């Protein structure tokens, strides 16, 4: 989905002078690690997965003639609403990888938003936890207006996988900011000297140089999930060649295999480009056997000992806060105002 970076950039242009002044004062001596986004994420995810906002049920599904297992949790809204996807089945022809451009709490609130219908059946947390939001046989919009081959048809015939990740980072002095930084409300992700936290590309991808780094646990879960989906749906374990992998392609609608969001959108999307370790995933998916790094994931048994979401800077509490962060577009349909994101209805 990767919620629209361009919209955030447009909002920020009006205040560019203020941002420049603020960046000049935000040196490493002014900011300590405890205020940085990346240092909060592990505890925040644990609290979210241990909390009461969503109904989680563990599953263990054998596949490949019982030789492999897909493990994770079904994740449902506590209030029982399911109107964030369509209860319609379609044959699946390819799998589309996305990153969310956010953190797990906001990702879940957005992907499971009532009457929104922009979602994917799977979300992979930074710690590798696999969450199934609805059956992969069903569908929701996840490609956006202008998608190659048509937004609705391609959303129906593809399986989307969202990976929790902030995506583009912006370097200001010695600090890397998320795209949500604003005058008076900086969202600092990390310091440039923090190792293993971000990826700097040798050549920019769609004018972006810095990206949040995917975790080893996420790569592991992506590989297992792709092996499962290709086995169950008979989707070829094929990937686009590198010279086409990062471009929007008219022929993508006829390709059978594993692709990413950028293959459908010529601009405004960065998921998932060269900051992703494609070779690691390709090798894992195409190998005859694969042994996961982790045997499975369990929720903590002592929920009362888990950190609270309260007090964690920037961790969203409800859908209204997610709306503010991701800047939803508003559209009118038959006189009723509905909220759609940049990947919602429309061809």
N, C-alpha and C positions, 0 to 999 in steps of 0.2 A: 504493500500500500504506500509506504513512505510518504507521509503527509506533506503537502506541497511546500517545498523549500522556496519556490519563487514567491509565493504569497508572503512568506516571512521576510524575504529580502525587500519586497516592495514597501512593507510597513517600516522597515528599518532605514530606508533611504532618506526619509524626511528628517530623521534624527542623526544623520551620519556625523555631524560636527560634534554632537554630544558623545557619541560612541568613541570618536577619536580622542577627545579629551580624557574620557574615563580610562581608555586603554593605556594612556600615557602614565596614569597613576597606579595601575594595577600591576605592580612588579611582584617578583617572587617574595619580597620582604613583606608585602601587604597581605598576601594570601597564604594560608596554611592548608595542608592537605585535608583537614577535616571539613573544609568548606567546599571541597571539590566533588563534583557529581560522581565520578567513578568510585570514590571511596565509600559512598553510601549504598551502592547498588546491591551488594551481596546481602546486607542486612535487610534492606527494603524488600528484596525478592522473598527472603525467608519469611518475613512478616506477612506478605501478601499471600503466599502459598499456605501459611499456617492460620490465616485469619478466617473470618466468617462472611466475607463479601461474596464468595462464590462456593458452589457445591462441587467438591472434587471427589471423584471415585476412581481408584486405581484400576488399571487393566493390564493384562499380560496376554498378548495375542501371538500364537505361534504362526509362522509362515515358512515358505520354502520347504514344504514337506516336513514341518516340525523341526528343521535344523536351526532356525533363527527365531527370535522373539522381538516383538515390538512392545515396549513397556512405557507407560505414561499414566495420565489421568484424564478422564472426561471432565470437562469444566462447564458448568451450567450456571445461569443466573439463579440466585436464591428465590427470586419472585416467580420463577417458572416461565417467564417470557421467552419465546423462541423466535420472535419476529425480527431477527437480525439476519436471517437467511430464508431461502425459499425451499419449501418441502416438495421439490420436484427433482426427479432423477434424470441424468443425462449420461451418455457414454463419455468417458474421459480419454482424451487424446494426448495430453501433455501435462507436465507439472511445472508450475511457475514459482520461482523463489523470489521473496521480497525481504526487505528489512523495514522495521516499523518506524524508524526515526523517533524513538522514544524509549520509555522504560516500561516495565511489565504492568504496573498498576494502570497507567493511562492506556496502554495497549489493550488490556482486557476490557476496560470501560468503553473504549472506542469500538473494538471489534464485536462487542456484544450489546451495543447501544440499541435500545428499543426503536423500532420503525426506521432503522437506518439503512440496513441491507447493504453494507459494505463490510465484508468479513472474509475470512478464510477458515477452512476446517481445522487447521493446525497452527499453533503458536509455540515457538521454542524459546524458553527463558534463557537468560545468560548462564544459569547453572546447569543447562542441558535438560531441564524438565520439559517433557513433551505434554502439551495440553491440547486435547481434541475438543473444539468448541461446537462442532456439529458433524454429522456423518459426511465423509468425503464423497459419497455418492450424490449428495445434494449440492446446492450452489448458492453463492451470493456474489454481488459485484465485487471485483477486486482489481480491475485493469484500468478503468477510467475512460471518459469520453475521448475519442480520437484514437483508441487502441486499434492496432492493425488487425484486420479481420472482423472488426465490430466488437464493441464492448460487451454487449449482452451475450452474443453467441459464444465468444471466446471465454467469457466468465463461466458460462454454463458447461463448457466442454474441457475445462482445465481444473486442476486441483492446485489451489494456492497454499503456500507455506510461508508464514510470517516468522521472521527471526528477530527477536528483541535486540535492537541495536540503534544507537543514536545517528548512525550514518555520517553525514558531513560534519566536520569540525572546522572552526574558523580560528586561525592563529592571529593573536593580537599580542605583540610583544613576546613574552616567554610563556604565555598561557594559551590553551586551546579551549574555545568556547563552543557550546552547542549552538544550533541555529536559533534557539529560543532566547538568547541573550537580548536584552533590551536596555535602553538608558535607565539607570536606576535599579535595574534588576538583572544583574549579570548571572548567567548560568555557565559557570566555569567547569569544564569537564576534567582537565588535568593540566599539569605543567609539562613543558616540552621535554624535560629530562625524565619523566616517568616512563619506565621501560615496560614494554609489552602491553601498553594501554591503548595505543593508537597506531595507525598505519600511515606513513608518508609515502605517497606515490612518486616515482621518479619523473613521470610525466603526468600532468593533470588529466583527470577524467571529467569531461563536461565542465571544465574550468575549476574543479575542486581538487585540492592537493592532499587534504588530511581527512581521515575517516576513523571512526570508532573501530576498535579491533574486535573481531569475533572470538569467542572463547573456544578452547579445546573441547569442552563439553558440548557446545553447540555443534561443532563440526561432527562430533560423534553421533549426536542425535539426528542431524540432517542426513548423514549417510545411512543410518539404520532405517529412518523413515522413508527415504527414497528407495531403498532396497525393498521395503515392504510394499509401497504403492506400485512400483513397477511389477512386482510379482503378482499382486492381487488383481490389478487392472490390465495386465498384459501390455504395459507401456514400455517401449524399447528403452534400454539403458544407454541412450545416445545423448550426446551433448553437442552443441554447436562448435565448429572449429574456432580457434582463438581469433582469427581475423574477422569473424562475424559475431562473436560472443557478446560484444559490448555495443551493438548497434541495433536500432529498430529495423526490422526486416519485413517487407511485404509478404514474403513467403513463410513467415512464422506460423501462419494459420494452417499450413499444410505439413509443418514439421511434426514428427512424432518423437517425443523424448522429453528432455529436461531443459528448461530455459529460465529466463529471469524477466523481471518487469521491464527492464530497459529495452528488451527485444520487441516490446509492443508500443513503446512511447518514444518518439524522436527527441523530446525535450521535456524538462520539468521533472524527470525521474533519474535517480542515481542507483537504484537497487536492481540487481546487484552487480557492481562493476569489478574492476581489477583489484580492489582492496580485499576481495574474497579469495581464499585459497582454493581455486577451482581444481587444480591438479590433485590436491589431497582428496577432494570429494569425488572426482572422477575415478581415481584409483580405488577408493573404498567402495564405490557403487558398482564398478565393473569387475572387481575381483571375484573369483569363484566362491570364496568364503570371506566373512568379515567377523572379527571378534571385537565387540565394543570395549572401549576403555572402562566403562562402568557396567556392572551387572544389572543395575536398575536403580530407581530413585524411590526414596521413602519420605513421607512427611514426618517432621519431628513429632515424637510422641508427647513431649512435654510442651504443650502449646503455651502454657502460662509463662514459660521462661523465655519465649520469643520476644524480640524487640517490638515495641509498638510503632505504628506508622506515625502517631502523633509526634511532632517535633522534628521529624526528618525534613530538612529543607527541600522544598520543591517536590515532595512526594504528594501526588494528587489524592484527594479524598472522595470525589464524586464525579458524576458525569458532567456537571456544569464546569468544573475545573478542567476536565479533559477538553471540553469545547473551547475554552479560552486558550489552552495551550496549542491545540491543533488548528484553530481558526477555521471552523466549519463554514462552508458556503450555505446560503439559504436559497431555496427554490420554491416556487409556488406551483401546486398541482391541484387542479379542480377547486380552487379557492381556499385550500388548506395549506398552511405553511408547513413545509417539511424541511428537515435539515439533511443535507448531503455533503459528504466530503468530496475531494477532488477525484476520487476513484469510483464515484457512485453512478447512478443511472445517466443515460445519455450516450449516444453513439459517437 
